[in-house]
């Protein structure tokens, strides 16, 4: 410490954790220092992975993305949910050709027919990213996906098309799930806990686009509806893409007719088919001037 630092009232008097870790690593090896009990707690992976430390791991998964997103000046996000199985238009034909039975061919054809939603997700991401809204120094409507393939890839790809950054919130799964190549590396996050991942999806969300999907998409979509329906979350635009698909797999009207939801709850989301439909709804909700976007 220099003399000026010694006399400064604002200069810290304690070493930073990384400095202390360096001191610990430099210690000469003895039977005591080599024992796991002697490791600094924050450097002891075995300790951090104990069941009793689950609450601490919850905090870490909340804090790490939150701090890095704040440092990246990301104020809000446009979140996109959807299937990990719908092919891109370029891959649709090959998916059908690879089907080795009549049953699989029927399924492949249904997935290939939904490839149009890959394009719409990509275009919607382009629209939001091109607009590049900044408020109070923070970037708004930054595209956010689950970081995986298909609709998620389309979202990140659309942002990349126009030179914009985008988030990918991946989850550790028993089978490999790497981030798609269009996620911005410094905004690629990996989660152990689904609950913390879903929290980060919605903490900054100012609009959510939901495309056809399976159990994961249903989980995320209906949780969002529940949060807004119950008043735990203030309303935001929910853009529901693929009316033909959704009304085939979920009878929303019947829920209201049976009295288990209110008829007004059907207004929590907006039916969309094109990227223009979705972006117009977002602009109307936030009183943003709608400009015909350019697409690549």
C-alpha positions in Angstrom: 0.0 0.0 0.0 1.4 3.4 -1.0 1.5 6.3 1.4 -1.3 8.0 -0.5 -3.4 4.9 -0.2 -2.6 4.6 3.5 -3.8 8.2 4.1 -6.9 7.9 1.9 -10.2 7.5 3.8 -11.8 5.8 0.8 -9.2 3.1 0.2 -10.3 -0.3 1.3 -8.6 -1.8 4.3 -9.4 -5.4 3.6 -8.1 -7.5 0.8 -10.5 -8.6 -2.0 -11.6 -12.3 -2.0 -9.5 -13.0 -5.1 -6.4 -11.7 -3.3 -7.1 -13.8 -0.3 -7.5 -16.8 -2.5 -4.1 -16.1 -4.0 -2.6 -16.0 -0.5 -4.2 -19.3 0.3 -3.0 -21.0 -2.9 0.5 -19.8 -2.2 0.7 -21.5 1.2 3.2 -24.3 1.6 1.7 -27.8 1.6 1.2 -29.5 4.9 -1.0 -32.3 6.0 -3.4 -29.7 7.3 -3.5 -27.4 4.3 -4.0 -30.3 1.9 -7.2 -31.4 3.8 -10.5 -30.2 2.2 -11.6 -28.8 5.6 -8.9 -26.1 5.2 -10.1 -24.8 1.8 -11.7 -21.4 1.7 -15.4 -22.1 1.7 -16.0 -20.1 -1.6 -13.3 -22.2 -3.3 -14.5 -25.5 -2.0 -16.6 -27.0 -4.8 -17.4 -30.2 -2.9 -18.8 -28.0 -0.1 -20.8 -25.8 -2.4 -22.4 -28.8 -4.0 -23.7 -30.3 -0.7 -27.5 -30.5 -0.3 -27.4 -28.2 2.6 -26.0 -25.4 0.3 -28.9 -25.5 -2.0 -30.2 -22.1 -0.8 -26.8 -20.6 -1.5 -26.9 -22.0 -5.0 -30.3 -20.5 -5.5 -28.9 -17.1 -4.6 -25.9 -17.6 -7.0 -28.2 -18.5 -9.9 -30.3 -15.4 -9.2 -27.3 -13.1 -8.7 -24.9 -14.0 -11.5 -27.2 -13.3 -14.5 -28.8 -10.3 -12.8 -25.4 -8.7 -12.2 -24.1 -9.4 -15.7 -27.3 -8.2 -17.4 -27.1 -5.0 -15.4 -23.5 -4.5 -16.4 -24.6 -5.1 -20.1 -27.2 -2.3 -19.7 -30.1 -4.5 -20.5 -33.3 -3.0 -19.1 -35.9 -5.2 -20.6 -36.4 -8.2 -22.9 -38.6 -9.6 -25.6 -38.9 -13.3 -24.6 -39.7 -16.0 -27.1 -40.9 -19.4 -26.1 -41.5 -22.3 -28.5 -40.7 -25.8 -29.6 -37.2 -27.3 -29.8 -38.4 -29.6 -32.6 -39.8 -27.3 -35.3 -37.3 -27.2 -38.2 -36.0 -24.1 -40.0 -37.5 -23.8 -43.5 -34.1 -24.9 -44.9 -34.2 -28.1 -42.9 -37.9 -28.9 -43.3 -37.6 -31.0 -46.5 -34.8 -33.1 -45.1 -36.7 -33.8 -42.0 -39.6 -35.3 -44.0 -37.2 -37.2 -46.3 -35.5 -38.8 -43.3 -38.7 -40.3 -41.9 -38.4 -44.1 -42.1 -42.1 -45.0 -41.5 -45.6 -43.8 -42.4 -46.2 -42.7 -38.7 -42.9 -40.8 -38.5 -43.5 -39.2 -41.9 -46.9 -37.8 -40.7 -45.2 -36.3 -37.7 -42.4 -34.9 -39.7 -44.8 -33.3 -42.2 -46.7 -31.7 -39.3 -43.4 -30.3 -37.9 -42.3 -29.1 -41.4 -45.6 -27.3 -41.8 -44.8 -25.3 -38.7 -41.4 -24.1 -40.2 -43.2 -20.9 -41.1 -43.1 -20.0 -37.4 -39.3 -20.3 -37.4 -39.3 -17.5 -40.0 -41.8 -15.4 -38.0 -39.9 -15.7 -34.8 -36.7 -14.7 -36.6 -38.4 -11.7 -38.2 -40.0 -10.6 -34.9 -36.5 -10.7 -33.3 -35.2 -8.6 -36.2 -38.0 -6.0 -35.7 -37.3 -5.6 -32.0 -33.6 -5.5 -32.4 -33.6 -3.0 -35.3 -35.7 -0.6 -33.3 -32.9 -0.5 -30.7 -34.9 1.4 -28.0 -32.9 2.8 -25.2 -34.5 4.3 -22.1 -32.5 5.9 -19.2 -29.3 4.4 -20.7 -30.7 0.9 -20.7 -31.4 -1.2 -23.8 -35.1 -2.3 -24.1 -36.7 -5.3 -25.8 -33.4 -7.3 -26.1 -34.3 -10.7 -27.5 -34.2 -13.5 -25.0 -34.7 -17.2 -25.7 -34.1 -20.5 -24.0 -30.8 -20.7 -25.9 -31.6 -24.0 -27.6 -32.5 -25.1 -31.2 -35.6 -24.4 -33.4 -37.8 -21.5 -32.3 -35.2 -20.5 -29.7 -32.5 -20.5 -32.4 -34.7 -18.4 -34.7 -35.1 -15.7 -32.0 -31.3 -15.4 -31.5 -30.7 -15.7 -35.2 -33.0 -12.8 -35.9 -31.2 -10.5 -33.5 -27.8 -11.7 -35.0 -29.1 -10.9 -38.5 -29.2 -7.2 -37.7 -26.0 -7.1 -35.6 -27.8 -7.0 -32.2 -27.0 -8.9 -29.0 -29.4 -11.5 -27.6 -29.8 -13.7 -24.5 -29.8 -17.4 -24.2 -31.0 -19.0 -20.9 -29.9 -22.6 -21.2 -30.7 -25.4 -18.7 -28.5 -28.4 -17.7 -30.2 -31.5 -19.0 -29.3 -35.2 -18.9 -28.8 -35.1 -22.6 -26.5 -32.5 -24.1 -28.0 -29.0 -24.8 -25.4 -26.5 -26.0 -26.4 -22.9 -26.8 -27.3 -22.3 -30.4 -24.6 -20.5 -32.3 -26.5 -17.2 -32.5 -26.6 -16.4 -28.7 -24.3 -13.6 -27.7 -21.4 -15.3 -25.8 -21.4 -12.8 -22.9 -25.2 -13.2 -22.6 -25.2 -17.0 -22.7 -26.3 -18.4 -19.2 -26.6 -21.9 -18.0 -29.0 -22.9 -15.1 -29.2 -25.9 -12.9 -32.6 -24.9 -11.4 -35.7 -24.5 -13.7 -37.3 -22.2 -11.2 -34.4 -19.7 -11.3 -34.3 -19.9 -15.1 -38.0 -19.2 -15.4 -37.6 -16.3 -12.9 -35.0 -14.7 -15.2 -37.2 -15.1 -18.2 -39.8 -12.9 -16.7 -37.9 -10.4 -14.4 -37.1 -8.2 -17.4 -39.8 -9.3 -19.8 -41.8 -6.5 -21.3 -43.4 -8.8 -24.0 -43.5 -12.5 -24.5 -44.1 -14.3 -27.8 -45.3 -17.9 -27.5 -45.0 -20.2 -30.5 -46.3 -23.8 -30.9 -44.5 -26.1 -28.5 -44.6 -29.0 -26.1 -44.5 -29.5 -22.4 -41.8 -26.9 -21.8 -43.6 -24.2 -23.8 -46.9 -25.1 -22.0 -45.2 -24.8 -18.6 -43.7 -21.4 -19.4 -46.9 -20.0 -21.1 -49.4 -21.1 -18.5 -47.2 -19.9 -15.6 -47.0 -16.5 -17.2 -50.8 -16.5 -17.7 -51.3 -17.5 -14.0 -48.9 -14.7 -12.8 -50.9 -12.1 -14.6 -54.3 -13.6 -14.0 -53.7 -13.6 -10.2 -52.2 -10.1 -10.2 -48.7 -11.2 -9.1 -47.3 -9.7 -12.3 -48.5 -6.6 -14.1 -49.9 -7.2 -17.6 -47.5 -7.3 -20.6 -48.3 -8.2 -24.2 -48.5 -12.0 -24.6 -48.3 -12.8 -28.3 -49.7 -16.3 -29.0 -48.6 -17.6 -32.4 -50.4 -20.4 -34.3 -54.1 -20.2 -33.5 -54.9 -23.4 -35.4 -52.4 -25.3 -33.3 -53.3 -23.9 -30.0 -57.1 -24.2 -30.4 -56.5 -27.9 -31.4 -54.5 -28.7 -28.3 -56.2 -26.4 -25.8 -59.9 -25.6 -25.6 -59.6 -22.1 -24.1 -63.3 -21.3 -24.7 -64.3 -24.5 -22.8 -62.2 -23.4 -19.8 -64.3 -20.2 -19.6 -67.6 -22.1 -20.3 -66.8 -24.5 -17.4 -66.3 -21.5 -15.1 -62.7 -22.4 -14.1 -61.5 -19.1 -15.7 -63.2 -15.9 -16.4 -64.2 -15.0 -20.0 -62.1 -11.9 -19.6 -59.0 -14.1 -19.0 -59.1 -15.0 -22.7 -58.0 -11.4 -23.3 -54.7 -11.9 -21.5 -53.1 -12.9 -24.8 -53.3 -11.7 -28.4 -53.6 -14.1 -31.4 -50.8 -13.5 -33.9 -49.6 -15.1 -37.1 -47.0 -12.8 -38.5 -44.1 -10.8 -37.0 -45.9 -7.6 -37.9 -48.9 -8.7 -35.9 -46.8 -9.2 -32.8 -44.7 -6.1 -33.1 -47.8 -3.9 -33.7 -49.3 -5.2 -30.5 -46.2 -4.4 -28.5 -46.1 -0.9 -30.0 -49.7 -0.3 -29.2 -49.3 -1.5 -25.6 -46.3 0.8 -24.9 -47.4 3.7 -27.2 -44.4 3.3 -29.5 -44.6 4.5 -33.0 -44.9 1.5 -35.3 -42.6 1.7 -38.3 -42.6 -0.9 -41.0 -39.5 -3.0 -40.2 -36.8 -4.1 -42.6 -36.0 -7.7 -42.8 -32.9 -9.4 -44.0 
